[in-house]
Amino acid sequence: MNTEIEVKFLHVNHEEIRNRLKGIGFECVTPMRLMRRAIIDYPDRRLQVGVPNSYIRVRDEGDKVTLTYKQFETLSIDGAKEIEVVTSSFEDTIKIFTQVGLEVVSLQESKRETWKSDTCEVVLDEWPWLDPYIEIEASTETEVREVSQQLGLNWSEAKFGDVMVAYRDQYPYLNETQTVGKVSEVLFDSPLPDLLKEKK
């Protein structure tokens, strides 16, 4: 599997980040767009249970559709491993899985804007019920740290892992087994799900 060198910074102001990215020579290669994703698992949820912090995802990114197996071996800058291919159809790729007995366990929306330099990619992300955040990815930790510093971000506030690190930061009462991957619809016009409501 390929290793991703990436980091997240939460609760950011996207307009401020855009201005800083322009100032250090980044170019916006894909404006903010809506993305759809389907999380796939067996009816008994053996993928979620058998290999924690892993999933199969079909994602419509607006300009392409990807099929990904992603696994977080550790919550660290190089803990994300993935296998990803480009496919031609969001719906047909999902049908391949449902035809052999797997299910869509969660339909999710997010918004993403992509900026690039010669050596690094920065994405601005928005998810339902979540403050905006960014993700910085490069081929080395040194490059990621340098861009973080150039953007005025504090490395001590860096987060590692999938989107759940952001949800757990904003909803600190969530435990390790509670994930938005278990919410059937994670959509911008959906009400706050019970999962994210603090129990009294």
C-alpha positions as CSV (number, residue, x, y, z in Angstrom):
1,M,0.0,0.0,0.0
2,N,1.1,3.6,-0.6
3,T,2.0,5.7,2.4
4,E,0.5,9.2,2.7
5,I,2.5,11.9,4.4
6,E,-0.3,14.2,5.6
7,V,-1.5,16.4,8.4
8,K,-4.8,18.2,9.3
9,F,-5.3,21.6,11.0
10,L,-8.7,22.1,12.4
11,H,-11.0,25.1,13.0
12,V,-9.4,27.3,10.4
13,N,-10.6,30.3,8.4
14,H,-10.5,29.2,4.7
15,E,-10.4,32.7,3.4
16,E,-7.3,33.5,5.5
17,I,-5.7,30.2,4.3
18,R,-6.4,31.1,0.6
19,N,-4.7,34.4,1.0
20,R,-1.7,32.8,2.7
21,L,-1.5,30.1,0.0
22,K,-1.4,32.7,-2.7
23,G,1.4,34.5,-0.9
24,I,3.6,31.5,-0.8
25,G,3.1,30.6,-4.5
26,F,0.4,27.9,-4.4
27,E,-2.2,27.8,-7.2
28,C,-5.8,26.8,-6.8
29,V,-6.2,23.9,-9.2
30,T,-9.7,22.9,-8.3
31,P,-12.2,25.3,-6.8
32,M,-14.5,24.4,-4.0
33,R,-16.8,21.6,-5.2
34,L,-19.3,19.1,-3.7
35,M,-18.0,15.5,-3.4
36,R,-20.0,12.4,-2.7
37,R,-18.7,9.3,-1.2
38,A,-20.1,5.8,-0.3
39,I,-18.6,3.8,2.5
40,I,-18.8,0.1,1.7
41,D,-18.9,-2.9,4.1
42,Y,-20.4,-6.4,4.7
43,P,-23.8,-6.6,6.4
44,D,-22.0,-7.7,9.6
45,R,-19.7,-4.7,9.4
46,R,-16.6,-7.0,9.5
47,L,-14.4,-4.4,7.8
48,Q,-15.1,-1.8,10.5
49,V,-14.7,-4.4,13.2
50,G,-11.9,-6.6,11.8
51,V,-9.4,-3.8,10.9
52,P,-10.1,-0.7,12.9
53,N,-9.6,2.6,11.2
54,S,-10.0,1.1,7.7
55,Y,-12.7,1.4,5.0
56,I,-13.6,1.0,1.4
57,R,-14.7,4.2,-0.2
58,V,-16.2,5.1,-3.6
59,R,-15.8,8.9,-4.1
60,D,-17.2,11.2,-6.8
61,E,-14.7,14.1,-6.7
62,G,-16.4,16.2,-9.3
63,D,-13.7,15.7,-11.9
64,K,-13.1,12.0,-11.4
65,V,-14.4,9.0,-9.5
66,T,-12.0,7.0,-7.2
67,L,-12.2,3.6,-5.4
68,T,-10.0,3.5,-2.3
69,Y,-9.1,1.1,0.4
70,K,-7.7,3.2,3.2
71,Q,-6.2,2.1,6.5
72,F,-4.7,4.1,9.4
73,E,-2.1,1.9,11.0
74,T,-1.2,4.7,13.5
75,L,-2.5,8.2,14.1
76,S,0.8,9.8,12.9
77,I,2.0,11.8,9.9
78,D,2.8,8.7,7.9
79,G,0.2,6.3,9.4
80,A,-2.2,6.5,6.5
81,K,-1.9,3.7,3.9
82,E,-4.1,3.4,0.8
83,I,-4.7,1.6,-2.4
84,E,-6.6,3.8,-4.9
85,V,-7.8,3.5,-8.5
86,V,-9.7,5.7,-10.8
87,T,-13.0,4.4,-12.1
88,S,-15.5,5.7,-14.6
89,S,-18.8,5.6,-12.7
90,F,-19.8,6.3,-9.1
91,E,-23.1,4.3,-9.3
92,D,-21.7,1.4,-11.3
93,T,-18.7,0.9,-8.9
94,I,-21.1,0.8,-6.0
95,K,-23.2,-1.8,-7.9
96,I,-20.2,-4.1,-8.2
97,F,-20.0,-4.3,-4.4
98,T,-23.7,-4.6,-3.8
99,Q,-24.0,-7.4,-6.4
100,V,-21.6,-9.6,-4.3
101,G,-23.4,-8.9,-1.0
102,L,-21.7,-5.8,0.4
103,E,-23.7,-2.7,1.4
104,V,-23.4,1.0,1.4
105,V,-23.3,1.8,5.1
106,S,-22.9,5.5,4.8
107,L,-23.6,8.1,2.1
108,Q,-21.5,11.2,2.7
109,E,-21.1,14.7,1.3
110,S,-18.2,17.1,1.7
111,K,-16.8,20.1,0.0
112,R,-13.2,20.4,-1.1
113,E,-10.9,22.9,-2.7
114,T,-7.4,21.9,-3.9
115,W,-4.2,24.0,-4.0
116,K,-0.9,22.9,-5.3
117,S,2.8,23.9,-5.4
118,D,5.6,22.0,-7.1
119,T,6.0,19.7,-4.2
120,C,2.9,19.9,-2.0
121,E,-0.9,19.8,-2.0
122,V,-3.2,21.6,0.4
123,V,-6.9,20.9,0.5
124,L,-9.6,23.0,2.1
125,D,-12.3,20.8,3.5
126,E,-15.9,21.2,4.7
127,W,-18.0,18.5,6.2
128,P,-21.5,18.5,7.7
129,W,-21.7,19.6,11.4
130,L,-18.0,20.4,11.4
131,D,-15.8,23.5,11.4
132,P,-13.7,24.0,8.3
133,Y,-10.2,22.4,8.3
134,I,-7.3,21.9,5.9
135,E,-5.1,19.0,5.0
136,I,-1.4,19.3,3.9
137,E,0.2,16.4,1.9
138,A,3.7,16.1,0.5
139,S,6.3,13.4,-0.2
140,T,8.2,14.2,3.0
141,E,7.5,15.3,6.6
142,T,10.0,18.1,6.2
143,E,8.0,19.6,3.3
144,V,4.7,19.3,5.3
145,R,6.3,21.0,8.3
146,E,7.7,23.8,6.1
147,V,4.4,24.6,4.4
148,S,2.6,24.4,7.8
149,Q,5.0,27.0,9.2
150,Q,4.7,29.2,6.1
151,L,0.9,29.2,6.6
152,G,1.4,30.4,10.2
153,L,0.1,27.1,11.6
154,N,1.2,25.7,15.0
155,W,2.6,22.2,14.6
156,S,1.6,21.4,18.2
157,E,-2.0,21.6,16.9
158,A,-1.5,19.2,14.0
159,K,-3.9,16.2,13.8
160,F,-3.4,12.9,12.1
161,G,-5.9,10.4,10.8
162,D,-9.2,10.5,8.9
163,V,-12.0,13.0,9.2
164,M,-13.0,11.4,12.6
165,V,-10.1,13.2,14.3
166,A,-11.9,16.4,13.4
167,Y,-15.3,15.1,14.6
168,R,-13.8,13.8,17.9
169,D,-12.0,17.2,18.5
170,Q,-15.3,19.1,18.0
171,Y,-17.5,16.5,19.7
172,P,-15.1,15.2,22.5
173,Y,-17.6,12.9,24.0
174,L,-17.4,10.5,21.0
175,N,-15.6,7.3,21.8
176,E,-13.3,5.4,19.4
177,T,-16.1,3.1,18.1
178,Q,-18.4,6.0,17.3
179,T,-17.8,7.2,13.7
180,V,-19.8,9.1,11.0
181,G,-19.2,5.9,9.0
182,K,-22.1,4.5,11.0
183,V,-24.4,7.4,10.2
184,S,-26.4,6.4,7.1
185,E,-26.5,9.9,5.6
186,V,-23.9,12.5,6.3
187,L,-25.3,15.3,4.2
188,F,-25.2,19.1,4.4
189,D,-29.0,19.5,4.7
190,S,-29.4,16.7,7.2
191,P,-30.1,17.5,10.9
192,L,-27.5,16.8,13.5
193,P,-27.5,13.0,14.1
194,D,-28.0,11.4,17.5
195,L,-24.4,10.2,17.3
196,L,-23.1,13.8,17.6
197,K,-25.6,14.9,20.3
198,E,-24.1,14.9,23.8
199,K,-25.9,12.5,26.1
200,K,-27.1,14.1,29.3
